[in-house]
Amino acid sequence: MKDEIARARLAGVPADIRNRMLAARAALPAGAVSVVARFFATLETHGEIAASPTRATFEATCGSESTLALLLRMLERHAPEVNLAEGRALRQACYRTRPGGSAAKPATRGQSSKADQPTQPRGWPEDWLALLPGLRAAPIADSSIARHIASINRCADMLSELTCPPRLGWLLAWEMSEALQGRGRTAKGGGQGEGPADVGPRTAAGYIGALVSLGLHGGLDSATLDGLRAVQAHLQRKARRAPKRKTSRIEALYEKGGYAEILRVITRELDRAEALPAWRAEGGTARATAAILALAVNMPARAGDVAAWRIGEDLVRDPGGDWRLRWRQGKTGHWQDAGLLWPEVGEVLDLHILGGRPMRQVQRRCAELQGMNWLSFAVTPYAARWPSEKVNAALGIPLHDLRTLAADYLRLHDPATAPDVVSSLLGHATRQAGDAYRALCSETAAQRDWHAVREGLAR
């Protein structure tokens, strides 16, 4: 395209942007001048400003996803004063409507989503499959059955690497436990195999425990069950003797400052998002990570629950700007009410849902997102592990560790009252769920009492 033609087409574009594009005209891709000119013409027709164009302007400008991608790239490079948040939202919608996207086969109300479907066995031997109906019919929670099947799927994935035949019993459980822990994993060819990431004895006991449940409810004979239980009990004893990996992670976080480090990470993620173009996914992920961490400081929930919250249902913003949180826990089925969230947490949530838009649009944005997942901004949520993965990438520890961190702070602050406070904060369904922590609090309280006695005797 000749300079005079490009200049004529860009006549309606602000002078600064026009000059930048003309200076880079030789490097502009085909169609760049036309789509940018069309965008600013549409902006004027709609009576909007570059600081807050609506989604309708991007839709009217671009007739295809490729054209939208071109427009966003050109505006990012040559018109940084244009807010691209609504353009990013439109492009995300395009992703969802692609074949295989989350909106390619929209589910109607009343239909179950993929996440609601029962977990299916994968690669199980026939003998294991024969026991599955009993496990499905067991008088235990559906979520527990799903966890058992998922764990057994992991066990089935390892069968090809083991020398033992896939017959449930002590020998199989023992070899599998050794392989899970990274010891003695021998491929059938005779050499040392490279299996999945090694796990600790506590996690290995959980996998073997899933096989125990399969045999117990499937009708496996008692002698075989005893063999599986023996390996599981050995792993559990070993786990009790070994320090938890979580302990070392939390100790490392304490060395960095504990909650002070979390606040630094929140600030860092928000600063990183602000420095990125509003339409970039990295900025949205950074703001989401900051919001997850801010909520964890205020109310440390389980990762699966965090991933499932919806705006206007679980997370509610009052017209005055206050945020409230109340949800039904996936693990216990009980309601957990965080009440009014701290104002600082509400500010981070505002920045997250705005996604780079002007602050004056926050209430309108909330109205648009009613009923949507608070992280994906769509009907379909991200995977349950997504919040924990993002926290781990930013902070170096998984999200669940922040529940333990909160409990530790409460124990050290007032060990006498901490057990009941922790039980309420973490949403334990029963008193037994917090017995281990209650014992630790009692020990801490006793140590403090003994120190007080010693100080009195020394006077």
C-alpha positions as CSV (number, residue, x, y, z in Angstrom):
1,M,0.0,0.0,0.0
2,K,1.4,3.4,-0.9
3,D,1.9,6.1,1.7
4,E,-0.8,8.4,0.3
5,I,-3.4,5.6,0.3
6,A,-2.4,4.6,3.9
7,R,-2.5,8.2,5.0
8,A,-6.0,8.7,3.5
9,R,-7.4,5.6,5.1
10,L,-6.0,6.6,8.5
11,A,-7.4,10.1,8.2
12,G,-10.0,9.5,11.0
13,V,-7.4,7.9,13.4
14,P,-5.9,10.1,16.1
15,A,-2.8,11.9,14.9
16,D,-0.4,10.2,17.4
17,I,-1.6,6.7,16.4
18,R,-1.7,7.5,12.7
19,N,1.9,8.8,12.8
20,R,3.1,5.6,14.6
21,M,1.5,3.4,12.0
22,L,2.8,5.4,9.1
23,A,6.3,5.3,10.6
24,A,6.1,1.5,10.7
25,R,4.1,1.1,7.4
26,A,6.7,-1.1,5.7
27,A,6.4,-3.7,8.5
28,L,2.6,-3.6,8.8
29,P,0.9,-6.9,7.9
30,A,-1.8,-6.9,5.2
31,G,-5.1,-5.4,6.4
32,A,-3.6,-3.6,9.4
33,V,-4.3,-0.1,8.1
34,S,-7.9,-0.9,7.1
35,V,-8.9,-2.7,10.3
36,V,-7.5,0.1,12.6
37,A,-9.2,2.7,10.5
38,R,-12.4,0.8,10.7
39,F,-12.1,0.4,14.4
40,F,-11.8,4.2,15.1
41,A,-14.6,4.9,12.7
42,T,-16.8,2.5,14.6
43,L,-15.7,4.0,17.9
44,E,-16.8,7.4,16.7
45,T,-20.2,6.0,15.4
46,H,-20.9,4.4,18.8
47,G,-19.9,7.6,20.6
48,E,-17.2,5.9,22.6
49,I,-13.7,6.8,23.7
50,A,-10.5,4.9,23.2
51,A,-10.0,4.4,27.0
52,S,-13.1,2.2,27.2
53,P,-14.4,0.8,23.9
54,T,-17.2,-1.7,24.3
55,R,-17.4,-5.3,23.0
56,A,-19.9,-4.2,20.5
57,T,-17.3,-1.9,18.8
58,F,-14.9,-4.8,18.5
59,E,-17.6,-7.0,17.1
60,A,-18.8,-4.5,14.6
61,T,-15.2,-3.9,13.4
62,C,-14.1,-7.5,13.0
63,G,-16.0,-10.1,11.0
64,S,-13.7,-13.0,12.0
65,E,-11.4,-14.2,14.8
66,S,-8.3,-13.7,12.6
67,T,-9.3,-10.1,12.0
68,L,-9.9,-9.5,15.7
69,A,-6.4,-11.0,16.5
70,L,-4.9,-8.6,13.9
71,L,-6.7,-5.6,15.3
72,L,-5.6,-6.4,18.9
73,R,-2.0,-6.9,17.9
74,M,-1.9,-3.6,16.0
75,L,-3.6,-1.6,18.8
76,E,-1.3,-3.1,21.4
77,R,1.7,-2.1,19.4
78,H,0.7,1.3,17.9
79,A,-2.2,2.5,20.2
80,P,-1.4,1.6,23.8
81,E,-3.9,4.2,24.9
82,V,-6.8,2.0,23.7
83,N,-8.2,-0.3,26.4
84,L,-8.3,-3.8,24.9
85,A,-10.1,-5.6,27.8
86,E,-13.4,-6.1,25.9
87,G,-11.5,-7.2,22.8
88,R,-9.8,-9.9,24.9
89,A,-13.2,-11.0,26.3
90,L,-14.5,-11.3,22.7
91,R,-11.5,-13.3,21.7
92,Q,-11.9,-15.7,24.6
93,A,-15.5,-16.2,23.5
94,C,-14.2,-17.1,20.0
95,Y,-11.9,-19.7,21.6
96,R,-14.9,-21.3,23.4
97,T,-16.9,-21.6,20.2
98,R,-14.1,-23.4,18.3
99,P,-14.5,-27.1,17.8
100,G,-13.7,-28.8,21.1
101,G,-14.1,-25.5,23.0
102,S,-16.1,-25.2,26.2
103,A,-19.0,-23.7,24.4
104,A,-19.0,-25.9,21.3
105,K,-21.6,-28.1,22.9
106,P,-23.5,-25.9,25.4
107,A,-25.3,-27.7,28.2
108,T,-28.8,-26.6,29.0
109,R,-30.0,-26.1,32.5
110,G,-30.7,-29.5,34.1
111,Q,-28.1,-31.3,32.0
112,S,-25.0,-32.5,33.8
113,S,-21.6,-31.1,32.7
114,K,-18.5,-33.2,32.1
115,A,-17.4,-32.4,35.7
116,D,-20.6,-33.9,37.0
117,Q,-20.2,-37.2,35.2
118,P,-18.9,-40.1,37.3
119,T,-15.2,-40.8,37.1
120,Q,-14.5,-43.7,34.7
121,P,-11.9,-46.5,35.1
122,R,-9.0,-46.3,32.7
123,G,-6.8,-49.3,31.8
124,W,-8.1,-51.6,34.5
125,P,-7.5,-55.4,34.3
126,E,-10.7,-57.5,34.0
127,D,-10.3,-58.7,37.6
128,W,-10.4,-55.1,38.8
129,L,-13.4,-54.2,36.6
130,A,-15.4,-57.1,38.1
131,L,-15.1,-55.4,41.5
132,L,-16.2,-52.0,40.3
133,P,-20.0,-52.4,40.7
134,G,-19.6,-53.1,44.4
135,L,-17.5,-49.9,44.8
136,R,-20.1,-47.9,42.8
137,A,-22.9,-49.2,45.1
138,A,-20.9,-48.7,48.3
139,P,-22.6,-46.5,51.0
140,I,-20.0,-43.8,50.8
141,A,-20.0,-40.3,49.2
142,D,-19.9,-40.0,45.4
143,S,-16.9,-37.8,45.7
144,S,-15.1,-40.5,47.7
145,I,-15.9,-43.1,45.1
146,A,-14.6,-40.7,42.4
147,R,-11.4,-40.2,44.3
148,H,-10.9,-44.0,44.7
149,I,-11.4,-44.6,41.0
150,A,-9.0,-41.8,40.1
151,S,-6.4,-43.3,42.4
152,I,-6.9,-46.8,41.0
153,N,-6.5,-45.3,37.5
154,R,-3.0,-44.1,38.6
155,C,-2.3,-47.6,39.9
156,A,-3.4,-49.1,36.6
157,D,-1.1,-46.7,34.7
158,M,1.9,-48.3,36.5
159,L,1.0,-51.9,35.7
160,S,3.0,-52.1,32.5
161,E,6.2,-51.1,34.5
162,L,5.9,-53.8,37.2
163,T,7.1,-57.4,37.1
164,C,4.3,-58.7,39.2
165,P,1.1,-59.8,37.4
166,P,-1.9,-57.5,38.1
167,R,-3.5,-59.8,40.7
168,L,-4.6,-57.9,43.7
169,G,-2.7,-58.9,46.8
170,W,0.2,-58.2,49.1
171,L,2.9,-58.7,46.4
172,L,1.3,-56.3,43.9
173,A,0.6,-53.7,46.6
174,W,4.2,-53.9,47.8
175,E,5.8,-53.6,44.4
176,M,3.5,-50.8,43.5
177,S,4.2,-48.9,46.8
178,E,7.9,-49.2,46.1
179,A,7.5,-47.9,42.6
180,L,5.3,-45.0,43.7
181,Q,8.1,-44.0,46.1
182,G,10.7,-44.3,43.4
183,R,12.5,-47.4,44.7
184,G,12.8,-50.7,42.8
185,R,10.8,-49.5,39.8
186,T,11.8,-52.2,37.4
187,A,10.6,-52.4,33.9
188,K,9.5,-55.7,32.5
189,G,12.5,-55.6,30.2
190,G,14.8,-55.9,33.1
191,G,16.2,-52.4,33.4
192,Q,15.3,-49.5,35.7
193,G,12.2,-47.8,34.4
194,E,11.3,-44.1,34.6
195,G,7.8,-43.9,36.1
196,P,5.6,-41.1,37.2
197,A,6.8,-38.5,39.7
198,D,7.7,-40.0,43.1
199,V,5.4,-39.6,46.0
200,G,5.8,-39.9,49.7
201,P,4.5,-42.8,51.9
202,R,1.4,-40.9,52.9
203,T,0.3,-40.4,49.3
204,A,1.3,-44.0,48.4
205,A,-0.9,-45.2,51.3
206,G,-3.8,-43.4,49.7
207,Y,-3.3,-45.1,46.4
208,I,-3.1,-48.6,48.0
209,G,-6.1,-47.6,50.2
210,A,-8.1,-47.1,47.0
211,L,-7.4,-50.7,46.0
212,V,-8.4,-51.8,49.5
213,S,-11.8,-50.0,49.1
214,L,-12.2,-51.6,45.7
215,G,-11.6,-55.0,47.2
216,L,-13.7,-54.4,50.3
217,H,-16.8,-53.3,48.5
218,G,-16.3,-55.5,45.5
219,G,-16.3,-58.7,47.6
220,L,-12.6,-59.7,47.5
221,D,-11.7,-62.5,49.8
222,S,-10.4,-61.6,53.3
223,A,-6.9,-63.1,52.9
224,T,-6.2,-60.9,49.9
225,L,-7.7,-57.9,51.6
226,D,-5.4,-58.5,54.6
227,G,-2.4,-58.4,52.3
228,L,-3.4,-55.1,50.8
229,R,-4.1,-53.7,54.2
230,A,-0.8,-54.8,55.5
231,V,1.0,-52.8,52.9
232,Q,-1.2,-49.8,53.5
233,A,-0.6,-49.9,57.2
234,H,3.1,-50.1,56.7
235,L,3.0,-47.0,54.6
236,Q,0.9,-45.2,57.1
237,R,3.3,-46.0,59.9
238,K,6.2,-44.8,57.8
239,A,4.3,-41.6,57.0
240,R,3.7,-40.9,60.7
241,R,7.5,-41.2,61.4
242,A,8.5,-39.0,58.4
243,P,8.1,-35.3,58.5
244,K,5.4,-34.0,56.1
245,R,6.7,-32.4,52.9
246,K,4.2,-29.6,53.7
247,T,6.1,-28.8,56.9
248,S,9.3,-28.0,55.0
249,R,7.4,-25.9,52.5
250,I,5.7,-23.9,55.2
251,E,8.9,-23.4,57.1
252,A,10.5,-22.0,53.9
253,L,7.5,-19.6,53.6
254,Y,8.0,-18.5,57.3
255,E,11.6,-17.7,56.5
256,K,10.5,-15.4,53.7
257,G,8.1,-13.6,56.0
258,G,4.9,-15.8,56.1
259,Y,1.9,-13.6,55.3
260,A,4.2,-10.7,54.5
261,E,5.6,-12.7,51.6
262,I,2.1,-13.5,50.4
263,L,1.2,-9.8,50.4
264,R,4.4,-9.1,48.4
265,V,3.4,-11.7,45.9
266,I,-0.1,-10.3,45.5
267,T,1.4,-6.8,44.9
268,R,3.9,-8.2,42.4
269,E,1.2,-10.0,40.4
270,L,-1.0,-6.9,40.3
271,D,2.0,-4.8,39.1
272,R,2.8,-7.4,36.5
273,A,-0.8,-7.4,35.2
274,E,-0.8,-3.6,35.0
275,A,2.4,-3.6,33.0
276,L,0.9,-6.0,30.4
277,P,-1.7,-5.2,27.7
278,A,-5.2,-5.8,28.9
279,W,-6.0,-8.3,26.2
280,R,-3.0,-10.6,27.1
281,A,-3.9,-13.8,28.9
282,E,-0.8,-13.4,31.1
283,G,-2.3,-10.3,32.7
284,G,-5.6,-12.0,33.4
285,T,-3.8,-14.9,35.0
286,A,-1.7,-12.6,37.2
287,R,-4.8,-10.7,38.4
288,A,-6.6,-14.1,39.1
289,T,-3.6,-15.3,41.0
290,A,-3.6,-12.2,43.1
291,A,-7.3,-12.6,43.8
292,I,-6.9,-16.2,44.8
293,L,-4.1,-15.3,47.2
294,A,-6.0,-12.4,48.7
295,L,-9.0,-14.6,49.4
296,A,-6.8,-17.2,50.9
297,V,-5.4,-14.7,53.3
298,N,-9.0,-13.7,54.3
299,M,-10.6,-17.1,54.2
300,P,-8.4,-20.2,53.2
301,A,-10.8,-22.5,51.4
302,R,-10.1,-25.8,49.6
303,A,-8.8,-25.5,46.0
304,G,-11.7,-27.4,44.6
305,D,-14.2,-25.0,46.2
306,V,-12.2,-22.0,45.1
307,A,-12.3,-23.2,41.5
308,A,-16.1,-23.6,41.6
309,W,-17.2,-20.2,43.1
310,R,-19.7,-18.2,41.0
311,I,-20.2,-14.4,40.9
312,G,-23.5,-13.4,42.4
313,E,-24.1,-16.8,44.0
314,D,-21.0,-17.6,46.1
315,L,-19.1,-14.3,45.7
316,V,-21.4,-11.3,45.9
317,R,-20.6,-7.6,45.5
318,D,-22.9,-5.1,47.1
319,P,-23.7,-1.9,45.2
320,G,-21.6,-0.1,47.9
321,G,-18.5,-2.1,46.9
322,D,-18.4,-4.7,49.7
323,W,-17.8,-8.3,48.8
324,R,-19.3,-11.3,50.6
325,L,-18.5,-15.0,50.4
326,R,-20.7,-17.9,51.2
327,W,-20.5,-21.4,49.6
328,R,-21.4,-25.0,50.1
329,Q,-18.2,-27.0,50.6
330,G,-17.6,-29.8,48.1
331,K,-15.9,-32.1,50.6
332,T,-18.4,-31.9,53.5
333,G,-21.6,-30.5,51.9
334,H,-21.8,-28.0,54.7
335,W,-22.2,-24.3,54.2
336,Q,-19.2,-22.0,54.9
337,D,-19.9,-18.3,55.4
338,A,-16.9,-16.0,55.3
339,G,-19.2,-13.0,55.7
340,L,-18.0,-9.5,54.7
341,L,-14.5,-9.8,53.1
342,W,-11.8,-7.3,54.1
343,P,-11.9,-4.1,52.0
344,E,-8.3,-4.7,50.7
345,V,-9.5,-8.1,49.4
346,G,-12.5,-6.5,47.7
347,E,-10.1,-4.0,45.9
348,V,-8.1,-7.0,44.5
349,L,-11.4,-8.7,43.4
350,D,-12.5,-5.5,41.7
351,L,-9.2,-5.3,39.7
352,H,-9.6,-9.0,38.8
353,I,-13.1,-8.8,37.4
354,L,-12.4,-5.5,35.6
355,G,-9.5,-7.0,33.7
356,G,-8.0,-3.7,32.8
357,R,-11.2,-1.8,32.4
358,P,-11.8,1.6,34.1
359,M,-12.8,1.4,37.8
360,R,-16.1,3.2,37.0
361,Q,-17.3,0.1,35.1
362,V,-16.9,-2.3,38.1
363,Q,-20.6,-2.5,38.9
364,R,-21.6,-3.0,35.3
365,R,-19.0,-5.7,34.9
366,C,-20.4,-7.5,38.0
367,A,-23.9,-7.4,36.5
368,E,-22.5,-8.9,33.2
369,L,-20.8,-11.7,35.1
370,Q,-23.8,-12.8,37.3
371,G,-23.8,-16.6,37.5
372,M,-20.4,-17.0,35.8
373,N,-17.4,-18.7,37.3
374,W,-15.3,-16.1,39.0
375,L,-12.0,-17.3,37.5
376,S,-12.9,-18.3,33.9
377,F,-15.7,-15.6,33.6
378,A,-17.7,-18.3,31.8
379,V,-20.3,-20.9,32.7
380,T,-17.6,-23.7,32.6
381,P,-15.0,-23.4,35.4
382,Y,-11.4,-24.2,35.1
383,A,-10.1,-27.5,36.4
384,A,-10.2,-27.9,40.2
385,R,-6.5,-27.9,40.4
386,W,-6.1,-24.6,38.5
387,P,-6.1,-22.2,41.5
388,S,-3.5,-24.3,43.3
389,E,-1.3,-24.5,40.3
390,K,-1.3,-20.7,39.9
391,V,-0.5,-20.2,43.6
392,N,2.3,-22.7,43.4
393,A,3.8,-21.0,40.4
394,A,3.7,-17.6,42.1
395,L,4.4,-18.4,45.7
396,G,6.2,-21.8,45.6
397,I,3.6,-23.7,47.6
398,P,0.2,-25.2,46.7
399,L,-3.0,-23.4,47.8
400,H,-3.9,-26.0,50.4
401,D,-0.8,-25.2,52.4
402,L,-2.2,-21.8,53.1
403,R,-4.9,-23.5,55.2
404,T,-2.2,-25.0,57.4
405,L,-0.4,-21.6,57.5
406,A,-3.5,-19.9,58.9
407,A,-3.9,-22.7,61.5
408,D,-0.3,-22.3,62.6
409,Y,-0.7,-18.6,63.0
410,L,-3.8,-19.1,65.2
411,R,-2.1,-21.8,67.2
412,L,0.9,-19.6,68.0
413,H,-1.3,-16.6,68.8
414,D,-3.6,-18.4,71.3
415,P,-3.2,-22.2,71.5
416,A,-6.0,-22.4,74.1
417,T,-8.7,-21.1,71.8
418,A,-7.2,-22.0,68.5
419,P,-8.7,-25.4,67.9
420,D,-12.3,-24.2,67.8
421,V,-11.4,-21.1,65.7
422,V,-9.4,-23.2,63.3
423,S,-12.3,-25.7,63.0
424,S,-14.6,-22.9,62.0
425,L,-12.2,-21.2,59.7
426,L,-11.2,-24.3,57.8
427,G,-14.8,-25.7,57.7
428,H,-14.2,-29.0,59.4
429,A,-17.3,-31.1,59.3
430,T,-16.6,-33.0,62.6
431,R,-14.5,-32.5,65.7
432,Q,-12.5,-35.6,64.7
433,A,-11.3,-33.8,61.5
434,G,-9.2,-31.5,63.6
435,D,-8.0,-33.9,66.3
436,A,-4.4,-33.9,65.1
437,Y,-4.3,-30.1,65.2
438,R,-6.2,-30.0,68.5
439,A,-3.5,-32.2,70.0
440,L,-0.8,-29.9,68.6
441,C,-2.5,-26.8,70.2
442,S,-2.7,-28.6,73.5
443,E,1.0,-29.3,73.3
444,T,1.8,-25.7,72.5
445,A,-0.4,-24.5,75.4
446,A,1.2,-26.9,77.8
447,Q,4.7,-25.7,76.7
448,R,3.7,-22.1,77.4
449,D,2.3,-23.0,80.8
450,W,5.5,-24.9,81.7
451,H,7.6,-21.9,80.6
452,A,5.5,-19.7,82.8
453,V,6.0,-22.0,85.8
454,R,9.7,-22.1,85.2
455,E,9.9,-18.3,85.1
456,G,8.0,-18.2,88.4
457,L,10.3,-20.7,90.1
458,A,13.4,-18.8,88.9
459,R,12.4,-15.6,90.6
